[in-house]
Amino acid sequence: MRWSRHLAAGASITMFAAILAGCSEPGASSSGSKELVQLPSATYIGAKKCAMCHDEQVAKLEGSRHWVEGIPGSPQATNGCESCHGPGSLHVESQMEEGGGSKPTLIVFGKDSPFPARQQNEACLGCHQERHRDWVQSPHAAANLACADCHEGHSGKMAPENERGKYAKVCLKCHEAVGSQFRLAHHHPVPEGRVDCTGCHDPHGRSIREYSANEVNETCYKCHTQIRGPWVFEHAAVREGCTTCHTPHGSSSTRMLKERDFNLCLRCHYQAEYYQSNGHYSHRRATNVPVIGEKYALCYACHRAVHGSNFSKELRSE
């Protein structure tokens, strides 16, 4: 069907973007650097006309979250296909011309669209502005990502519902460096489909700035509730953020720690009077404890309450 080339790229109504290393810089999206396209005035013709040629797209749209007539403001409750693509009268007329017309007559979505990401996204934000009001300040918007770079518009989904780690597969298309961390021995169970990137990250929100330690911790506490204080005796590292000791995606060390064994502790507790040149660690509670060699003791052997304690200032076992 010759009309299908205009719509096959897919409209994206819901926005669920994910930036990866390759998409994190402005202009990374293929839609980012394009000029705004001025569309001529047209009139609405109704979705039944669209279905005469675009039956596959309409079939995918029917039954999707974009095609619920009972929801006020939804595409089906207003102008159907034209709610997103714009009025289609000139599109129909252009198909009668030899060659099918050379200029765009309605908005199309996806990587092959002649429309820049901002113009594509304006169509999506016409409905989704309230839910994603911070989108324009997000790193994904700054990277010129279009909603359709992550979403399939006709179904309104990112990936089939039954796929394990479905959202992560979309994210990792760009965030390849993060994907490699999930292949390490100890990692968040994203590849296994038990959690998704969106459990920690909001792909549509927040301004472009570093997370504060408190924001990092609050994200971790959503799952790791047993770690949350307040504690009478708090490990100072916790105030600096969970990522002071842990990697967020994956590690070759147990518990997703940044270093193995006592090496992690010595990143902060490196005073010469503690760690001696002969490979022993000495303090008032346990003098001359070996920390290297065939047999050695770990800091964790005594200081097991590493996040905080209500009983021991030294964070010893309770």
Sequence and secondary structure as in RCSB ss.txt:
>XXXX:A:sequence
MRWSRHLAAGASITMFAAILAGCSEPGASSSGSKELVQLPSATYIGAKKCAMCHDEQVAKLEGSRHWVEGIPGSP
QATNGCESCHGPGSLHVESQMEEGGGSKPTLIVFGKDSPFPARQQNEACLGCHQERHRDWVQSPHAAANLACADC
HEGHSGKMAPENERGKYAKVCLKCHEAVGSQFRLAHHHPVPEGRVDCTGCHDPHGRSIREYSANEVNETCYKCHT
QIRGPWVFEHAAVREGCTTCHTPHGSSSTRMLKERDFNLCLRCHYQAEYYQSNGHYSHRRATNVPVIGEKYALCY
ACHRAVHGSNFSKELRSE
>XXXX:A:secstr
 TTHHHHTT    S      GGGSSTT STTTT             HHHHHTT HHHHHHHTTSTT  TTSTTST
TTTTTTHHHH   HHHHHHHTSGGG SS  S   STT SS HHHHHHHHHHHHTTTTTTGGGSHHHHTT  GGGT
 BTTTTBSS TT TTHHHHHHTTT HHHHHHTTSSEE STTTTSS GGGT  TT   SS   HHHHHHHHHTT G
GG    SEE HHHHT GGGTB SSEESSGGGBSSSTHHHHTTT   TTTB TTSEE  SSSTTEE SSSS   GG
GT    SEESS TT    
